């Protein structure tokens, strides 16, 4: 959007003061260079406010018509990238009000009846954030759908599951991707819950105490699609807990994306070699021609710190504020705007990157075999034969040590060797020492058996 700075005579509140604000203070206190994002939402709120003022008899029909026409022209100019502003206007609200007054005269001056910039900006931010949440939810669904598609394709692809980054038990790549999906599904639930508290109308609180005009807040709430009203005027104009709650949910989304990104980075290294990413998500080196660097997931990890910083910034912003509105609250917007931009970009790229993951199933399988991943299955086998678990655990630990010394997998040890660790071992032991046998044994909801992975994908698609 192009912005045109123009000159404006005096501030709307300048009648109280004996000298003009210095140019440096104007630059320091103005929010218009960044709160232009609120233009469509400020106009949306003003249209509802004007309709309500007419409904209760404060605005004439002609004034309402003029206001609607003028705001429509301003919105069209904004959408065309022609939105003039001046530091004298301080913020987007004054900019629109002055532009409206130039277009329609006194009707524009009457629009602010019964409201303050305090409840106006709180309303605008809630409208903007509600829209942002809806956009982020759509991107979360895209990312989840991409994960489910990959999980369905790799319901049988064996890989080692890890604890402490050490091979633990066999799982499938599809099962692993479903864990990622569960994280994002909870993120969607948190956002939906947050949206309910965002979607409460502060307009009508005026500066801090309400207004003496006969306003109808329920009418405005219905016009703007708010589910409820902010029921205390002091709280309505001064608190930003809805924004903090959103940033907390956003920080968790980025934390999940960061964990997933970390695994992609690890898996792409030759030491793992589990996957490859398409070239369009990687970059090279200016000096080492062989390099293919996973810059996109690395940067996604880095942007998580940025998101966490925004959360801490707003918590710190609010911690010492007395009731009601304080100028400090102007500092809520830039972190909030940047947080939404970061989430939107990160989720959009992640949703595009997941379908491009190229799986190296052979490397995954070799890693699962090398890590003695079926040791727990051997312990379970002995328990089912009647050996107490602690004794089974000890016997298998000795078997693993022997296999490691010989450079073999458990499944490669001769029957006589295995029987040396427990006489309960019989020929049927080799069925449980295979990777496929280990996977198939975990055939319950939440388990890694391929049939359960496919069923989980179907259930998740239904919820999606």
Buried (B, 14 or more C-beta within 10 A) or exposed (E): EEEEEEEBEEBBEEEEEEEEBEEEEBEEEBBBEBBBBBBBBBBBBBBBBBBBBBBEEBBEEEBBBBBBBBBEBBBEBBEEEEBBBBBBBBBBBBBBBBBBBEBBEEBBBBBBBBBBBBBBBBBBBBBBBBBBBEBBBEBBBBBBBBBBBBBBBBBBBBBBBBEEEEBBBBBBBBBBBBBBBBBBBBBBEBBEEBBEBBBBBBBBBBBBEBBEBEBBBEBBBEBBEBEEBBEBBBBBBBBBEBBBBBBBBBBBBBBBBBBBBBBBBBBBEEEBBBBBBEEEBBEEEEEEEEEEBBBBBBBBBEBBEBBBBBBEBBBEBBEEBEEBBBEEBBBBBBBBBBBBEBBBBBBBBBBBBBEBBEBBBEBBBBBBBEBBBBBBBBBBBBBEBEBEEEEBBBBBEEBBEBBEEEEBBBBEBEEEBBBBBBEBBEEEBBBBBBBEBBBBBBEEEEBBBBEBBBEBBEEBEEEB
